[in-house]
Structures are given as structure tokens and as C-alpha cells.
Amino acid sequence: MPPASRSRARTYDRLKSRAALRAQAEAIRGLARSLGDEQLALPTRLGAWRVAELVAHLATAFDALPTFLAAPDDGQPAMTVSDWAAGTRGAAAAIAEDAEERAAAGDLREALNAAVDRAVAVLDADLGPETRIVHRRGAMLLDDYLVTRLVEAVVHADDLADALKINDFPHDRHALASVCRLLADAFAAQAPGGAVELRIPPFAVVQCVEGPRHTRGTPPNVVETSPLPWIRLATGRTTWAQALDVAELTASGERSDLSSLLPVMG
């Protein structure tokens, strides 16, 4: 797979994104239905969040699709998925407050079930490729916004699996691929250059980091990891040192230490 171009945004197949989001949502819903009160009280790797707050946030993430689709559109320029990823760091406090309020509001399993139903109704609607959505930080094409929902669904399903000690959560393959690519492209946008080749086989390869550009032969600086470890690195779930320590990451070359440039998303 060739490195993603820095001059042209990656495009995502709208039908595959919809099918992937539906499959990922159904897998999350199936797991949430089985949770007992003791499991909802378990801690997660997300600071003070319990499984309850995590399930509540997933409901909010799915509900965002119909909620923001219904918001008025003032015609502002549409942001890209990389723009969206770069802007997530300032939203942590508001997200935490919303999750805590929603976790205390009622039956979380039913709330998530209803949120998935509403999201799937949007996925099933006959909405064209020019359809836009206006969320809290700006406007996006709906098809691009669906990729942000894939990020939420994959990243937080992995958080949920970690809290519940599940080693084989059935992530949708296209969802996993889309999230890897989005985070790799966002990283390359935040650390532009051609000195390092970042590989996440089988889904993504990007050139990044300032320095001498590699043109042919074996790149002098290579970082390679697999999909879920990359997603955890890019979202701050694990550190560079931890990934190296458990052999989930290889890095060769004097410019290959990316620790100071991670995470991509807050």
C-alpha cells in the first residue's frame, strides 16, 4: 500500500463505512446487553470512568449522528476527518461531564440500545454524498462524520474489552482499517515530513516527521506496529515505552522515536 498523499485527503467508501458502523454498533450493543450491575461498576483505563460512564459515552457517540444531522446548517466550510481528530483534545472535560450525567440518569443498557437504533436508522436512510452534518466544532460531510463514529466505536469498544478482560472483541475489519488510516493520516498532518515511514500493516503506511526525505530503497527510519496497538498509542491508551516493552512496536533509525509526538487524539 503506498503512503497516503499529504496533498490530497483520503476518501472513505460511504457504503462500507455504513456497513462497518452498523456491525461495530451491533457488536457493542450485544456486549452491553449482557452487562450486570457489578460489571457496570468496574474501573476502566480512562481515569475515573467506570464501565458505566463508558457505556454512557458510547450511547452519546451514537446519538450524535441523528442529533447533529438535525442541526441547522449555516454553510460554513466542511472540516476533514483529520481536522476533527486534531480538535478532540480540548473536548475532554465536556465529554467527561456528559458521561457522568448520563451514567446517573437511568438504565444504561437500554439507553445504548435505543441510541444504536437511532444511529442505524440514519445509516439506513437514503442520504446522498453531499449531505452535511453540523456538530459542536463545525461542519462535515456526513460520510466523513461516519468515520468519526467509527473511531468512537472502535476505540471505546477496545476500552470496554480491556475493562471486562475480553481478548477477542469482534471488531469489524473495515472499521478497524478506517480508524487506523484516519489516525495515521492525522499523525502525518500533525508531524509533517518524510524522514520516517510509519507502517500499520495491513491497513496504512504514511511518511511523517521533518528531516531528510527517503526516496528509494529501505527507509532509514521505520516505525511498525499492528492495528490495535497503533490505535492505543494514537489515543493515549498506552505509551511508546509500554508498547516497546511488550514488543508491540518496532522502531529503527535515529529519527524513529515518535514518543514526543503522541498521542494524536486526546
MORAWO-V826722 format. One record per pair of residues at least 24 apart in sequence whose ideal C-beta (glycine too) atoms are under 10 Angstrom apart, sorted by the first residue. I is the first residue (numbers start at 1). J is the second residue. D is the distance in Angstrom with one decimal. If there is no record, write none. Layout:
BEGIN
i = [I/I]
j = [J/J]
d = [D/D]
END
This chain:
BEGIN
i = [1/1/1/1/1/1/1/1/2/2/2/3/3/3/3/3/3/3/3/3/3/3/4/4/4/4/4/4/4/4/4/4/5/5/5/5/6/6/6/6/6/6/6/6/6/9/9/9/9/9/9/9/10/10/10/10/10/10/10/10/10/10/10/11/11/12/12/12/12/12/12/12/12/12/12/12/12/13/13/13/14/14/14/14/14/14/14/14/14/14/15/16/16/16/16/16/16/17/17/17/17/17/17/17/17/17/17/17/17/18/18/18/18/18/18/18/18/18/19/19/19/19/20/20/20/20/20/20/20/20/20/20/20/20/20/20/20/21/21/21/21/21/21/21/21/21/21/21/21/21/21/21/21/21/21/22/22/22/22/22/22/22/22/23/23/23/23/23/23/23/24/24/24/24/24/24/24/24/24/24/24/24/24/24/24/24/25/25/25/25/25/25/25/25/25/25/25/25/25/25/25/25/25/26/26/26/26/27/27/27/27/27/27/27/28/28/28/28/28/28/28/28/28/28/28/28/28/28/28/28/28/29/29/29/29/29/29/29/29/29/30/30/31/31/31/31/31/31/31/31/31/32/32/32/32/32/32/32/32/32/32/33/33/33/33/34/34/35/35/35/35/35/36/37/39/39/39/40/40/40/42/42/42/42/43/44/44/44/44/44/44/45/45/45/45/45/45/45/45/46/46/46/46/46/46/46/46/47/47/48/48/48/49/49/49/49/49/49/50/50/50/50/51/51/51/51/51/51/52/52/52/52/52/52/53/53/53/53/53/53/53/53/53/53/54/54/54/54/54/54/54/54/54/54/55/55/55/55/55/55/55/55/55/56/56/56/56/56/56/56/56/56/56/56/56/56/57/57/57/57/57/57/57/57/57/57/57/58/58/58/58/58/58/58/58/58/58/58/58/59/59/59/59/59/59/59/59/59/59/59/59/59/59/60/60/60/60/60/60/60/60/60/61/61/61/61/61/61/61/61/61/61/61/62/62/62/62/62/62/62/62/62/62/62/62/62/62/63/63/63/63/63/63/63/63/64/64/64/64/64/64/64/64/64/65/65/65/65/65/65/65/65/65/65/65/65/65/65/65/66/66/66/66/66/66/66/66/66/67/67/67/67/68/68/68/68/68/68/68/68/68/69/69/69/69/69/69/69/69/69/69/70/70/70/71/71/71/71/71/71/72/73/73/73/73/73/74/74/75/75/75/76/76/76/76/77/77/78/78/78/78/78/78/78/78/78/78/79/79/79/79/79/79/79/79/80/80/80/80/80/80/80/80/81/81/81/81/81/81/81/81/81/81/81/81/81/81/81/81/82/82/82/82/82/82/82/82/82/82/82/83/83/83/83/83/83/84/84/84/84/84/84/84/84/84/84/84/84/85/85/85/85/85/85/85/85/85/85/85/85/85/85/85/86/86/86/86/86/86/86/87/87/87/87/87/88/88/88/88/88/88/88/88/88/89/89/89/89/89/90/90/91/91/91/91/92/92/94/95/116/119/119/119/122/122/123/144/146/147/147/147/147/147/148/148/149/150/150/150/150/150/150/150/151/151/151/151/151/151/151/151/151/151/152/153/154/154/154/154/154/154/154/154/154/155/155/155/155/155/155/155/155/155/156/158/158/158/158/158/159/159/159/161/162/162/169/171/171/171/173/173/173/174/176/176/176/176/177/177/177/177/178/178/179/179/179/179/179/179/179/179/180/180/180/180/180/180/180/180/181/181/181/182/182/182/182/183/183/183/183/183/183/183/183/183/184/184/184/184/185/186/186/186/187/187/187/187/187/187/187/187/187/188/189/190/190/190/191/191/191/191/191/193/194/194/195/195/195/195/195/195/195/196/196/196/196/196/196/196/196/196/196/196/197/197/197/197/197/197/198/198/198/198/198/198/198/198/199/199/199/199/199/199/200/200/200/200/200/200/200/200/200/200/201/201/201/202/202/203/203/204/208/208/208/209/209/209/209/209/210/211/211/211/212/214/218/219/219/219/220/220/220/220/220/221/221/221/221/221/221/221/221/222/222/222/222/222/223/223/223/223/223/223/223/223/223/224/224/224/224/224/225/225/225/230/231/231/232/233/233/233/233/233/234/234/234/234/235/235/235/235/235/236/236/236/236/236/237/238/238/239]
j = [181/199/200/201/202/203/204/205/205/206/207/184/188/194/197/198/199/204/205/206/207/208/181/184/185/188/189/204/205/206/207/208/185/188/206/207/185/188/189/192/193/194/206/207/208/80/81/82/83/144/185/189/80/81/82/147/178/181/182/184/185/204/206/143/144/81/141/143/144/146/147/150/174/177/178/181/182/143/174/178/127/128/129/131/141/142/143/144/146/147/143/146/172/174/175/177/178/123/142/143/144/145/146/147/149/150/174/175/178/120/122/123/124/125/127/142/143/146/123/172/174/175/146/147/149/150/153/154/171/172/173/174/175/176/177/178/179/62/65/116/119/120/122/123/146/147/149/150/152/153/154/172/174/175/178/116/119/120/123/124/153/172/175/153/170/171/172/173/174/175/116/149/150/152/153/154/157/169/170/171/172/174/175/176/178/179/58/61/62/65/112/115/116/117/119/120/123/149/150/153/157/172/175/116/120/170/172/153/157/169/170/171/172/175/55/58/59/61/62/112/116/152/153/154/156/157/160/161/169/170/171/58/62/109/112/113/115/116/117/120/116/170/55/112/157/160/161/164/166/169/170/58/59/108/109/110/111/112/113/116/160/109/110/112/113/109/164/108/109/112/160/164/109/108/160/163/164/103/108/109/160/163/164/165/163/156/159/160/162/163/164/158/159/162/163/232/236/237/238/96/99/156/159/162/163/236/237/92/96/96/99/100/96/99/100/103/159/163/99/100/103/163/103/108/159/160/163/164/99/100/102/103/104/108/95/96/98/99/100/101/102/103/104/108/99/103/108/156/157/159/160/162/163/164/99/102/103/108/109/111/112/156/160/98/99/100/101/102/103/104/105/106/108/111/112/115/95/96/98/99/100/102/103/112/152/156/159/99/108/111/112/115/116/152/153/156/157/159/160/99/102/103/108/109/110/111/112/113/114/115/116/118/119/95/98/99/101/102/111/112/115/152/95/112/115/119/148/149/151/152/153/155/156/111/112/113/114/115/116/117/118/119/120/122/149/152/153/102/111/112/114/115/116/118/119/115/119/133/135/136/145/148/149/152/115/118/119/120/121/122/123/133/135/142/145/146/148/149/152/115/117/118/119/120/121/122/125/133/115/118/133/135/132/133/134/135/136/139/140/142/145/122/125/127/131/132/133/134/135/142/145/122/133/134/132/133/134/135/136/139/134/131/132/133/134/139/134/139/132/134/139/132/134/138/139/138/139/132/133/134/138/139/140/141/142/144/145/135/137/138/139/140/141/144/145/140/141/144/147/182/185/186/189/140/141/143/144/145/146/147/148/150/151/178/181/182/183/185/186/144/182/183/184/185/186/187/188/189/190/264/137/138/140/144/186/189/135/137/138/140/144/145/147/148/151/182/186/265/147/148/151/182/183/185/186/187/189/190/234/235/264/265/266/186/187/189/190/264/265/266/136/137/138/265/266/137/148/151/186/235/263/264/265/266/236/263/264/265/266/137/266/136/137/265/266/265/266/136/266/153/146/149/153/146/149/149/182/178/175/178/179/181/182/179/182/175/174/175/176/177/178/179/182/175/178/179/182/183/186/231/234/235/265/179/179/178/179/180/182/183/227/228/231/235/179/183/228/231/232/234/235/237/265/235/228/231/232/235/237/232/235/237/228/232/237/228/227/228/231/202/203/227/203/203/227/228/231/202/203/204/227/203/204/203/204/227/228/230/231/234/235/204/225/226/227/228/230/231/234/205/206/227/231/234/264/265/227/230/231/233/234/235/263/264/265/208/230/234/264/264/234/264/265/230/233/234/258/261/262/263/264/265/264/264/261/262/264/258/260/261/262/264/255/219/221/219/220/221/253/254/255/256/220/221/222/223/251/253/255/256/257/258/261/221/222/223/224/253/256/222/223/224/225/230/251/256/258/223/224/225/226/230/250/224/225/226/227/228/229/230/231/233/234/225/226/227/226/227/227/230/230/255/258/261/255/256/257/258/261/255/253/254/255/255/253/252/252/253/256/252/253/254/255/256/251/252/253/254/255/256/257/258/250/251/252/253/256/249/250/251/252/253/255/256/257/258/249/250/251/252/256/249/250/251/264/264/265/263/258/259/262/263/264/262/263/264/265/262/263/264/265/266/262/263/264/265/266/263/262/263/263]
d = [9.6/9.1/9.8/8.3/7.6/7.7/7.1/5.4/7.0/9.9/10.0/9.4/8.3/8.8/7.1/8.7/9.3/8.8/4.9/5.3/4.8/9.1/7.4/7.0/5.3/6.7/9.7/7.1/7.5/5.0/8.2/9.9/9.5/9.7/9.5/9.5/9.0/6.5/7.7/6.4/9.1/8.6/8.5/7.4/9.0/5.2/7.8/7.1/9.5/8.9/7.8/9.4/9.0/8.0/8.6/9.4/9.4/6.2/7.9/9.3/5.6/9.3/9.9/8.6/9.1/7.8/10.0/6.5/7.2/7.7/5.2/8.7/9.4/9.8/6.1/8.2/8.4/8.8/8.2/9.0/9.3/9.4/6.2/9.8/9.3/8.5/4.4/9.5/7.4/9.8/9.6/10.0/9.7/5.1/9.3/9.2/8.2/9.0/9.9/6.5/9.1/9.7/4.6/6.0/8.7/6.6/7.5/8.4/6.6/9.4/9.0/4.7/8.4/9.9/9.6/10.0/8.6/6.5/8.3/8.0/7.1/9.3/8.7/9.3/9.7/6.2/8.7/9.2/9.4/4.6/7.9/4.0/4.1/8.5/8.4/6.6/9.6/8.9/8.6/10.0/7.4/8.6/9.6/6.3/5.8/8.8/5.5/5.7/9.6/6.4/9.8/8.1/9.2/6.8/9.2/8.9/8.4/5.9/5.5/8.5/10.0/8.5/9.7/9.4/8.4/9.0/4.1/9.1/8.2/7.1/10.0/8.7/6.7/9.4/4.2/6.4/6.7/9.8/8.9/6.7/4.7/9.1/4.6/8.8/10.0/9.7/8.9/9.5/6.3/9.9/9.3/8.8/4.8/9.5/6.2/6.7/8.6/8.4/9.8/6.2/9.4/9.3/9.5/7.2/8.2/9.6/9.2/8.7/6.9/7.1/5.1/7.4/7.2/9.4/8.8/6.1/9.8/9.7/8.6/7.4/7.4/10.0/6.4/9.7/7.9/5.3/7.2/9.9/8.8/9.9/10.0/9.2/9.1/8.9/6.3/5.9/8.9/4.8/8.9/9.6/9.9/8.9/9.4/9.7/7.9/6.7/8.1/7.7/7.7/7.5/9.2/7.6/8.9/7.5/5.4/9.6/9.4/4.9/7.4/8.9/8.1/5.8/9.3/8.5/7.0/8.8/9.5/8.0/6.3/9.5/9.1/8.1/9.7/10.0/9.9/8.3/6.4/8.4/6.5/8.4/9.9/5.4/7.0/9.3/6.9/9.5/5.8/7.8/7.1/4.3/9.3/9.6/6.4/5.7/7.2/9.3/9.8/6.2/8.9/8.8/9.1/8.8/6.1/9.5/8.7/9.7/8.5/9.6/8.0/7.9/10.0/8.5/7.5/6.7/8.4/8.6/8.4/8.9/9.8/9.8/7.5/8.2/9.4/8.9/9.0/6.8/5.2/7.1/8.7/9.2/9.2/4.4/8.5/5.9/9.9/7.8/9.5/4.3/6.0/9.7/8.0/4.7/9.4/9.1/7.5/8.7/9.4/6.2/9.6/5.8/5.7/9.9/6.9/10.0/9.0/8.9/7.6/4.6/7.3/7.9/5.6/9.0/7.5/7.9/4.8/7.8/8.1/3.8/4.1/8.6/8.0/9.8/5.7/7.1/8.0/9.8/6.7/8.6/7.4/4.3/9.6/7.5/8.5/9.8/8.2/6.5/9.1/9.2/9.2/9.5/5.9/7.7/8.8/7.2/7.5/5.3/7.9/9.2/7.7/9.2/6.6/9.6/7.1/9.5/9.5/4.7/4.4/8.7/7.8/4.1/8.2/9.8/9.8/8.0/5.9/7.0/9.8/6.2/9.2/9.6/7.5/8.9/9.5/9.8/8.1/8.7/8.9/6.4/9.0/3.8/7.0/9.6/7.0/9.9/7.5/10.0/9.2/4.1/5.5/8.9/7.0/4.1/8.7/9.5/7.1/8.0/7.8/9.5/8.8/9.5/8.5/4.5/9.3/6.2/7.2/9.1/8.5/8.9/6.7/8.9/8.4/8.6/7.3/8.2/8.9/7.4/4.7/9.3/9.1/5.0/8.0/7.8/9.7/8.6/7.4/7.7/9.6/6.0/10.0/8.9/9.9/4.8/6.7/9.9/7.0/5.3/9.5/9.8/9.9/8.6/9.5/8.7/9.8/4.9/6.0/4.5/8.0/9.5/8.9/9.4/7.4/6.1/8.9/8.2/7.8/8.9/5.2/8.6/9.5/6.9/8.4/9.9/9.2/9.3/9.8/7.4/4.4/7.6/9.4/9.3/6.9/9.7/5.5/8.2/5.3/6.6/7.3/7.9/8.8/9.7/7.9/9.5/7.8/6.3/5.0/8.1/7.1/6.4/9.1/9.6/7.7/4.9/5.3/5.5/9.9/7.4/9.5/9.3/7.5/4.8/6.8/5.7/9.4/8.1/9.7/7.9/9.1/6.7/9.9/9.7/8.9/9.2/8.7/7.7/9.5/9.8/5.1/8.3/9.6/5.0/6.3/9.6/8.3/9.1/9.3/5.3/9.8/7.7/7.6/9.8/7.2/9.3/9.9/5.4/4.5/9.1/8.5/4.8/8.3/9.3/8.6/7.7/8.5/9.5/8.7/8.5/8.3/7.3/8.2/6.8/7.7/8.0/8.5/5.3/8.5/8.7/8.5/9.3/9.8/8.0/7.5/6.4/6.8/8.4/3.9/8.8/8.4/8.6/8.7/9.5/6.1/5.4/9.7/6.3/10.0/7.1/6.3/8.0/8.1/9.7/9.6/5.3/8.1/9.3/9.4/8.7/9.1/9.0/9.6/9.1/9.9/8.9/4.7/5.5/9.7/8.8/9.5/7.0/3.2/8.7/7.5/7.6/7.6/9.9/7.6/10.0/5.6/8.2/9.6/9.9/9.7/7.4/9.5/8.9/9.7/9.5/9.6/9.0/9.4/5.6/8.1/8.9/5.9/9.8/8.1/9.5/8.4/4.8/8.7/9.4/5.0/5.7/7.9/9.0/8.1/5.2/6.3/7.7/9.8/8.7/9.8/8.5/7.9/9.4/8.6/8.2/4.6/9.0/9.9/10.0/9.2/8.8/6.7/9.8/7.1/9.2/10.0/6.3/8.6/9.1/5.5/7.9/8.3/9.7/6.4/6.7/7.1/8.9/7.4/9.5/9.2/7.3/9.6/9.0/7.9/9.5/8.6/8.0/9.7/9.8/9.2/9.5/9.8/7.3/5.3/7.6/8.0/8.1/4.4/7.9/7.6/8.5/9.9/8.8/9.8/8.0/9.6/9.1/5.9/8.9/9.3/5.1/9.7/9.2/5.0/8.9/5.9/6.6/8.6/9.8/8.8/10.0/9.8/9.2/9.1/9.6/9.8/6.8/6.4/8.7/4.1/7.5/9.1/5.4/7.2/8.5/7.4/7.9/8.6/9.5/7.7/5.0/7.4/9.2/9.4/6.5/8.0/7.2/7.7/9.1/4.9/9.7/9.7/9.2/7.1/9.6/6.5/7.5/9.5/4.8/9.2/9.1/9.1/9.2/9.8/8.8/8.0/5.7/8.4/9.5/4.9/9.0/8.9/4.3/7.3/6.1/8.9/7.2/5.6/5.9/9.4/7.2/9.7/6.9/5.1/7.3/8.6/9.1/9.1/8.1/5.0/7.9/8.4/8.5/9.8/9.2/7.6/6.9/4.3/7.8/9.7/9.4/9.3/7.6/6.1/6.9/6.0/9.9/8.7/4.6/8.9/9.9/9.5/8.9/7.2/8.5/9.2/8.4/6.1/8.8/8.1/9.9/8.0/8.2/5.9/8.6/9.8/7.3/7.5/8.7/9.8/9.2/5.4/8.8/9.7/9.5/8.9/7.5/9.5/8.2/4.9/7.9/7.8/8.8/8.2/7.0/3.1/7.0/4.4/4.5/9.3/9.7/7.7/7.4/5.2/6.3/6.5/7.1/7.3/4.8/8.1/8.5/9.6/5.3/8.7/6.0/7.4/5.0/7.9/8.7/9.7/4.5/7.4/8.9/9.7/9.7/9.8/9.1/8.4/9.2/5.6/6.8/8.4/6.6/5.6/4.2/6.4/9.2/5.6/7.1/5.1/8.3/7.5/3.7/8.6/7.3/6.9/8.2/9.6/9.4/9.1]
END
